[in-house]
Amino acid sequence: MHNHTKRRKCPIKDCRYRGAAEYKDIYRHLWAHHENYAREHGVKRDLDRCEVCDYYGRRDNVKRHKRLKHGIGVA
């Protein structure tokens, strides 16, 4: 319930980002819009790589890529 009542705000003072329910969303925002800050402050990154073709991206996108391009993970 805490995730829905307390928004996490962007630590960059002049950023107009309205905030996020979960830390993972703030981390994605920081890497997408404030990469230098994210790198300097050791913000976690949600990245993965396809072991078949070395496609690289967010974990959820890599999972979808493997399913659609390689048939991996299809039930």
Jmol script that loads the backbone (N, CA, C; Angstrom):
load data "model"
ATOM      1  N   MET A   1       0.821  -1.200   0.000  1.00  0.00           N
ATOM      2  CA  MET A   1       0.000   0.000   0.000  1.00  0.00           C
ATOM      3  C   MET A   1       0.863   1.262   0.000  1.00  0.00           C
ATOM      4  N   HIS A   2       2.026   1.179   0.627  1.00  0.00           N
ATOM      5  CA  HIS A   2       2.921   2.328   0.704  1.00  0.00           C
ATOM      6  C   HIS A   2       3.298   2.831  -0.698  1.00  0.00           C
ATOM      7  N   ASN A   3       3.473   1.912  -1.650  1.00  0.00           N
ATOM      8  CA  ASN A   3       3.847   2.313  -3.006  1.00  0.00           C
ATOM      9  C   ASN A   3       2.800   3.194  -3.658  1.00  0.00           C
ATOM     10  N   HIS A   4       1.555   3.061  -3.269  1.00  0.00           N
ATOM     11  CA  HIS A   4       0.496   3.820  -3.909  1.00  0.00           C
ATOM     12  C   HIS A   4       0.198   5.138  -3.201  1.00  0.00           C
ATOM     13  N   THR A   5       0.711   5.322  -2.016  1.00  0.00           N
ATOM     14  CA  THR A   5       0.407   6.540  -1.275  1.00  0.00           C
ATOM     15  C   THR A   5       1.576   7.509  -1.199  1.00  0.00           C
ATOM     16  N   LYS A   6       2.805   7.040  -1.302  1.00  0.00           N
ATOM     17  CA  LYS A   6       3.975   7.918  -1.208  1.00  0.00           C
ATOM     18  C   LYS A   6       4.760   7.860  -2.515  1.00  0.00           C
ATOM     19  N   ARG A   7       4.721   8.948  -3.265  1.00  0.00           N
ATOM     20  CA  ARG A   7       5.424   9.011  -4.533  1.00  0.00           C
ATOM     21  C   ARG A   7       6.908   9.278  -4.303  1.00  0.00           C
ATOM     22  N   ARG A   8       7.756   8.621  -5.070  1.00  0.00           N
ATOM     23  CA  ARG A   8       9.194   8.896  -5.021  1.00  0.00           C
ATOM     24  C   ARG A   8       9.480  10.003  -6.024  1.00  0.00           C
ATOM     25  N   LYS A   9      10.137  11.025  -5.602  1.00  0.00           N
ATOM     26  CA  LYS A   9      10.407  12.174  -6.456  1.00  0.00           C
ATOM     27  C   LYS A   9      11.818  12.101  -7.029  1.00  0.00           C
ATOM     28  N   CYS A  10      11.989  12.735  -8.159  1.00  0.00           N
ATOM     29  CA  CYS A  10      13.303  12.810  -8.794  1.00  0.00           C
ATOM     30  C   CYS A  10      14.199  13.709  -7.941  1.00  0.00           C
ATOM     31  N   PRO A  11      15.434  13.283  -7.676  1.00  0.00           N
ATOM     32  CA  PRO A  11      16.335  14.084  -6.847  1.00  0.00           C
ATOM     33  C   PRO A  11      16.908  15.316  -7.551  1.00  0.00           C
ATOM     34  N   ILE A  12      16.686  15.450  -8.841  1.00  0.00           N
ATOM     35  CA  ILE A  12      17.171  16.613  -9.581  1.00  0.00           C
ATOM     36  C   ILE A  12      16.205  17.766  -9.324  1.00  0.00           C
ATOM     37  N   LYS A  13      16.740  18.867  -8.834  1.00  0.00           N
ATOM     38  CA  LYS A  13      15.919  19.979  -8.344  1.00  0.00           C
ATOM     39  C   LYS A  13      14.931  20.530  -9.375  1.00  0.00           C
ATOM     40  N   ASP A  14      15.373  20.797 -10.593  1.00  0.00           N
ATOM     41  CA  ASP A  14      14.511  21.448 -11.577  1.00  0.00           C
ATOM     42  C   ASP A  14      13.755  20.464 -12.473  1.00  0.00           C
ATOM     43  N   CYS A  15      13.819  19.185 -12.175  1.00  0.00           N
ATOM     44  CA  CYS A  15      13.146  18.177 -12.999  1.00  0.00           C
ATOM     45  C   CYS A  15      11.637  18.243 -12.767  1.00  0.00           C
ATOM     46  N   ARG A  16      10.877  18.142 -13.836  1.00  0.00           N
ATOM     47  CA  ARG A  16       9.417  18.240 -13.746  1.00  0.00           C
ATOM     48  C   ARG A  16       8.742  16.877 -13.660  1.00  0.00           C
ATOM     49  N   TYR A  17       9.527  15.814 -13.508  1.00  0.00           N
ATOM     50  CA  TYR A  17       8.975  14.459 -13.373  1.00  0.00           C
ATOM     51  C   TYR A  17       8.081  14.419 -12.145  1.00  0.00           C
ATOM     52  N   ARG A  18       6.878  13.913 -12.282  1.00  0.00           N
ATOM     53  CA  ARG A  18       5.888  13.954 -11.205  1.00  0.00           C
ATOM     54  C   ARG A  18       6.141  12.939 -10.103  1.00  0.00           C
ATOM     55  N   GLY A  19       7.014  12.002 -10.329  1.00  0.00           N
ATOM     56  CA  GLY A  19       7.295  11.004  -9.316  1.00  0.00           C
ATOM     57  C   GLY A  19       6.814   9.636  -9.738  1.00  0.00           C
ATOM     58  N   ALA A  20       7.184   8.632  -8.956  1.00  0.00           N
ATOM     59  CA  ALA A  20       6.853   7.254  -9.300  1.00  0.00           C
ATOM     60  C   ALA A  20       6.439   6.495  -8.052  1.00  0.00           C
ATOM     61  N   ALA A  21       5.702   5.423  -8.259  1.00  0.00           N
ATOM     62  CA  ALA A  21       5.239   4.610  -7.143  1.00  0.00           C
ATOM     63  C   ALA A  21       6.345   3.713  -6.603  1.00  0.00           C
ATOM     64  N   GLU A  22       7.262   3.297  -7.468  1.00  0.00           N
ATOM     65  CA  GLU A  22       8.302   2.366  -7.047  1.00  0.00           C
ATOM     66  C   GLU A  22       9.682   2.913  -7.388  1.00  0.00           C
ATOM     67  N   TYR A  23      10.677   2.473  -6.628  1.00  0.00           N
ATOM     68  CA  TYR A  23      12.037   2.925  -6.858  1.00  0.00           C
ATOM     69  C   TYR A  23      12.539   2.542  -8.240  1.00  0.00           C
ATOM     70  N   LYS A  24      12.138   1.364  -8.759  1.00  0.00           N
ATOM     71  CA  LYS A  24      12.616   0.930 -10.068  1.00  0.00           C
ATOM     72  C   LYS A  24      12.216   1.941 -11.148  1.00  0.00           C
ATOM     73  N   ASP A  25      11.071   2.585 -10.973  1.00  0.00           N
ATOM     74  CA  ASP A  25      10.628   3.581 -11.947  1.00  0.00           C
ATOM     75  C   ASP A  25      11.474   4.852 -11.866  1.00  0.00           C
ATOM     76  N   ILE A  26      11.842   5.244 -10.675  1.00  0.00           N
ATOM     77  CA  ILE A  26      12.736   6.395 -10.512  1.00  0.00           C
ATOM     78  C   ILE A  26      14.105   6.078 -11.118  1.00  0.00           C
ATOM     79  N   TYR A  27      14.592   4.860 -10.869  1.00  0.00           N
ATOM     80  CA  TYR A  27      15.887   4.468 -11.434  1.00  0.00           C
ATOM     81  C   TYR A  27      15.854   4.530 -12.955  1.00  0.00           C
ATOM     82  N   ARG A  28      14.784   4.046 -13.586  1.00  0.00           N
ATOM     83  CA  ARG A  28      14.667   4.114 -15.047  1.00  0.00           C
ATOM     84  C   ARG A  28      14.645   5.568 -15.512  1.00  0.00           C
ATOM     85  N   HIS A  29      13.901   6.407 -14.800  1.00  0.00           N
ATOM     86  CA  HIS A  29      13.831   7.828 -15.142  1.00  0.00           C
ATOM     87  C   HIS A  29      15.219   8.464 -15.078  1.00  0.00           C
ATOM     88  N   LEU A  30      15.954   8.171 -14.008  1.00  0.00           N
ATOM     89  CA  LEU A  30      17.281   8.765 -13.855  1.00  0.00           C
ATOM     90  C   LEU A  30      18.220   8.343 -14.986  1.00  0.00           C
ATOM     91  N   TRP A  31      18.210   7.061 -15.347  1.00  0.00           N
ATOM     92  CA  TRP A  31      19.082   6.595 -16.425  1.00  0.00           C
ATOM     93  C   TRP A  31      18.652   7.172 -17.773  1.00  0.00           C
ATOM     94  N   ALA A  32      17.370   7.378 -17.971  1.00  0.00           N
ATOM     95  CA  ALA A  32      16.881   7.895 -19.249  1.00  0.00           C
ATOM     96  C   ALA A  32      17.086   9.402 -19.391  1.00  0.00           C
ATOM     97  N   HIS A  33      16.956  10.150 -18.289  1.00  0.00           N
ATOM     98  CA  HIS A  33      16.956  11.607 -18.382  1.00  0.00           C
ATOM     99  C   HIS A  33      18.107  12.302 -17.661  1.00  0.00           C
ATOM    100  N   HIS A  34      18.740  11.625 -16.741  1.00  0.00           N
ATOM    101  CA  HIS A  34      19.833  12.222 -15.963  1.00  0.00           C
ATOM    102  C   HIS A  34      20.966  11.195 -15.824  1.00  0.00           C
ATOM    103  N   GLU A  35      21.487  10.742 -16.955  1.00  0.00           N
ATOM    104  CA  GLU A  35      22.462   9.651 -16.964  1.00  0.00           C
ATOM    105  C   GLU A  35      23.710   9.959 -16.137  1.00  0.00           C
ATOM    106  N   ASN A  36      24.199  11.183 -16.209  1.00  0.00           N
ATOM    107  CA  ASN A  36      25.391  11.539 -15.427  1.00  0.00           C
ATOM    108  C   ASN A  36      25.136  11.399 -13.929  1.00  0.00           C
ATOM    109  N   TYR A  37      23.994  11.873 -13.473  1.00  0.00           N
ATOM    110  CA  TYR A  37      23.636  11.753 -12.058  1.00  0.00           C
ATOM    111  C   TYR A  37      23.552  10.281 -11.654  1.00  0.00           C
ATOM    112  N   ALA A  38      22.882   9.488 -12.479  1.00  0.00           N
ATOM    113  CA  ALA A  38      22.714   8.058 -12.184  1.00  0.00           C
ATOM    114  C   ALA A  38      24.065   7.364 -12.080  1.00  0.00           C
ATOM    115  N   ARG A  39      24.953   7.672 -13.002  1.00  0.00           N
ATOM    116  CA  ARG A  39      26.284   7.057 -13.003  1.00  0.00           C
ATOM    117  C   ARG A  39      27.092   7.501 -11.769  1.00  0.00           C
ATOM    118  N   GLU A  40      27.071   8.779 -11.468  1.00  0.00           N
ATOM    119  CA  GLU A  40      27.845   9.315 -10.339  1.00  0.00           C
ATOM    120  C   GLU A  40      27.350   8.802  -8.991  1.00  0.00           C
ATOM    121  N   HIS A  41      26.045   8.525  -8.882  1.00  0.00           N
ATOM    122  CA  HIS A  41      25.468   8.111  -7.607  1.00  0.00           C
ATOM    123  C   HIS A  41      25.215   6.606  -7.511  1.00  0.00           C
ATOM    124  N   GLY A  42      25.687   5.839  -8.489  1.00  0.00           N
ATOM    125  CA  GLY A  42      25.575   4.390  -8.433  1.00  0.00           C
ATOM    126  C   GLY A  42      24.150   3.864  -8.445  1.00  0.00           C
ATOM    127  N   VAL A  43      23.300   4.507  -9.226  1.00  0.00           N
ATOM    128  CA  VAL A  43      21.907   4.080  -9.326  1.00  0.00           C
ATOM    129  C   VAL A  43      21.854   2.733 -10.042  1.00  0.00           C
ATOM    130  N   LYS A  44      21.050   1.803  -9.498  1.00  0.00           N
ATOM    131  CA  LYS A  44      20.918   0.480 -10.107  1.00  0.00           C
ATOM    132  C   LYS A  44      20.347   0.608 -11.503  1.00  0.00           C
ATOM    133  N   ARG A  45      20.806  -0.298 -12.377  1.00  0.00           N
ATOM    134  CA  ARG A  45      20.337  -0.297 -13.760  1.00  0.00           C
ATOM    135  C   ARG A  45      19.664  -1.619 -14.075  1.00  0.00           C
ATOM    136  N   ASP A  46      18.525  -1.566 -14.719  1.00  0.00           N
ATOM    137  CA  ASP A  46      17.717  -2.745 -15.028  1.00  0.00           C
ATOM    138  C   ASP A  46      18.017  -3.214 -16.449  1.00  0.00           C
ATOM    139  N   LEU A  47      19.235  -3.748 -16.671  1.00  0.00           N
ATOM    140  CA  LEU A  47      19.624  -4.153 -18.010  1.00  0.00           C
ATOM    141  C   LEU A  47      19.931  -5.638 -18.071  1.00  0.00           C
ATOM    142  N   ASP A  48      19.782  -6.178 -19.261  1.00  0.00           N
ATOM    143  CA  ASP A  48      20.054  -7.589 -19.493  1.00  0.00           C
ATOM    144  C   ASP A  48      20.534  -7.733 -20.930  1.00  0.00           C
ATOM    145  N   ARG A  49      20.990  -8.935 -21.283  1.00  0.00           N
ATOM    146  CA  ARG A  49      21.488  -9.200 -22.624  1.00  0.00           C
ATOM    147  C   ARG A  49      20.977 -10.554 -23.101  1.00  0.00           C
ATOM    148  N   CYS A  50      20.599 -10.626 -24.361  1.00  0.00           N
ATOM    149  CA  CYS A  50      20.163 -11.888 -24.965  1.00  0.00           C
ATOM    150  C   CYS A  50      21.397 -12.742 -25.210  1.00  0.00           C
ATOM    151  N   GLU A  51      21.368 -13.968 -24.699  1.00  0.00           N
ATOM    152  CA  GLU A  51      22.523 -14.850 -24.856  1.00  0.00           C
ATOM    153  C   GLU A  51      22.621 -15.451 -26.258  1.00  0.00           C
ATOM    154  N   VAL A  52      21.574 -15.306 -27.076  1.00  0.00           N
ATOM    155  CA  VAL A  52      21.584 -15.855 -28.426  1.00  0.00           C
ATOM    156  C   VAL A  52      22.232 -14.881 -29.414  1.00  0.00           C
ATOM    157  N   CYS A  53      21.847 -13.606 -29.347  1.00  0.00           N
ATOM    158  CA  CYS A  53      22.331 -12.656 -30.359  1.00  0.00           C
ATOM    159  C   CYS A  53      22.925 -11.376 -29.777  1.00  0.00           C
ATOM    160  N   ASP A  54      23.108 -11.321 -28.481  1.00  0.00           N
ATOM    161  CA  ASP A  54      23.680 -10.148 -27.810  1.00  0.00           C
ATOM    162  C   ASP A  54      22.822  -8.890 -27.891  1.00  0.00           C
ATOM    163  N   TYR A  55      21.509  -9.042 -28.128  1.00  0.00           N
ATOM    164  CA  TYR A  55      20.598  -7.898 -27.996  1.00  0.00           C
ATOM    165  C   TYR A  55      20.728  -7.400 -26.562  1.00  0.00           C
ATOM    166  N   TYR A  56      20.718  -6.083 -26.371  1.00  0.00           N
ATOM    167  CA  TYR A  56      20.974  -5.487 -25.074  1.00  0.00           C
ATOM    168  C   TYR A  56      19.881  -4.474 -24.772  1.00  0.00           C
ATOM    169  N   GLY A  57      19.321  -4.524 -23.564  1.00  0.00           N
ATOM    170  CA  GLY A  57      18.298  -3.557 -23.199  1.00  0.00           C
ATOM    171  C   GLY A  57      17.719  -3.836 -21.830  1.00  0.00           C
ATOM    172  N   ARG A  58      16.619  -3.155 -21.535  1.00  0.00           N
ATOM    173  CA  ARG A  58      15.939  -3.377 -20.264  1.00  0.00           C
ATOM    174  C   ARG A  58      15.514  -4.825 -20.148  1.00  0.00           C
ATOM    175  N   ARG A  59      15.517  -5.343 -18.941  1.00  0.00           N
ATOM    176  CA  ARG A  59      15.232  -6.752 -18.695  1.00  0.00           C
ATOM    177  C   ARG A  59      13.898  -7.197 -19.302  1.00  0.00           C
ATOM    178  N   ASP A  60      12.855  -6.381 -19.154  1.00  0.00           N
ATOM    179  CA  ASP A  60      11.559  -6.762 -19.707  1.00  0.00           C
ATOM    180  C   ASP A  60      11.576  -6.778 -21.232  1.00  0.00           C
ATOM    181  N   ASN A  61      12.312  -5.874 -21.848  1.00  0.00           N
ATOM    182  CA  ASN A  61      12.409  -5.850 -23.305  1.00  0.00           C
ATOM    183  C   ASN A  61      13.219  -7.027 -23.837  1.00  0.00           C
ATOM    184  N   VAL A  62      14.261  -7.421 -23.129  1.00  0.00           N
ATOM    185  CA  VAL A  62      15.057  -8.577 -23.539  1.00  0.00           C
ATOM    186  C   VAL A  62      14.223  -9.842 -23.444  1.00  0.00           C
ATOM    187  N   LYS A  63      13.431  -9.950 -22.400  1.00  0.00           N
ATOM    188  CA  LYS A  63      12.555 -11.114 -22.248  1.00  0.00           C
ATOM    189  C   LYS A  63      11.580 -11.203 -23.420  1.00  0.00           C
ATOM    190  N   ARG A  64      10.970 -10.076 -23.813  1.00  0.00           N
ATOM    191  CA  ARG A  64      10.052 -10.047 -24.951  1.00  0.00           C
ATOM    192  C   ARG A  64      10.801 -10.359 -26.246  1.00  0.00           C
ATOM    193  N   HIS A  65      11.993  -9.809 -26.421  1.00  0.00           N
ATOM    194  CA  HIS A  65      12.820 -10.069 -27.597  1.00  0.00           C
ATOM    195  C   HIS A  65      13.100 -11.565 -27.749  1.00  0.00           C
ATOM    196  N   LYS A  66      13.500 -12.221 -26.663  1.00  0.00           N
ATOM    197  CA  LYS A  66      13.814 -13.651 -26.733  1.00  0.00           C
ATOM    198  C   LYS A  66      12.579 -14.470 -27.113  1.00  0.00           C
ATOM    199  N   ARG A  67      11.433 -14.077 -26.589  1.00  0.00           N
ATOM    200  CA  ARG A  67      10.200 -14.795 -26.891  1.00  0.00           C
ATOM    201  C   ARG A  67       9.824 -14.614 -28.371  1.00  0.00           C
ATOM    202  N   LEU A  68       9.888 -13.378 -28.875  1.00  0.00           N
ATOM    203  CA  LEU A  68       9.445 -13.096 -30.229  1.00  0.00           C
ATOM    204  C   LEU A  68      10.464 -13.494 -31.302  1.00  0.00           C
ATOM    205  N   LYS A  69      11.734 -13.274 -31.066  1.00  0.00           N
ATOM    206  CA  LYS A  69      12.760 -13.506 -32.089  1.00  0.00           C
ATOM    207  C   LYS A  69      13.341 -14.913 -32.055  1.00  0.00           C
ATOM    208  N   HIS A  70      13.375 -15.522 -30.866  1.00  0.00           N
ATOM    209  CA  HIS A  70      14.045 -16.816 -30.728  1.00  0.00           C
ATOM    210  C   HIS A  70      13.130 -17.920 -30.209  1.00  0.00           C
ATOM    211  N   GLY A  71      11.901 -17.597 -29.867  1.00  0.00           N
ATOM    212  CA  GLY A  71      10.968 -18.607 -29.361  1.00  0.00           C
ATOM    213  C   GLY A  71      11.327 -19.127 -27.988  1.00  0.00           C
ATOM    214  N   ILE A  72      12.154 -18.394 -27.241  1.00  0.00           N
ATOM    215  CA  ILE A  72      12.565 -18.799 -25.901  1.00  0.00           C
ATOM    216  C   ILE A  72      11.537 -18.299 -24.896  1.00  0.00           C
ATOM    217  N   GLY A  73      11.103 -19.176 -24.013  1.00  0.00           N
ATOM    218  CA  GLY A  73      10.152 -18.786 -22.986  1.00  0.00           C
ATOM    219  C   GLY A  73       8.701 -18.925 -23.401  1.00  0.00           C
ATOM    220  N   VAL A  74       8.467 -19.476 -24.585  1.00  0.00           N
ATOM    221  CA  VAL A  74       7.107 -19.693 -25.052  1.00  0.00           C
ATOM    222  C   VAL A  74       6.565 -20.960 -24.410  1.00  0.00           C
ATOM    223  N   ALA A  75       5.392 -20.865 -23.826  1.00  0.00           N
ATOM    224  CA  ALA A  75       4.819 -22.012 -23.130  1.00  0.00           C
ATOM    225  C   ALA A  75       4.246 -23.028 -24.086  1.00  0.00           C
TER     226      ALA A  75
END
end "model"
wireframe off; spacefill off
backbone 0.3
color backbone group
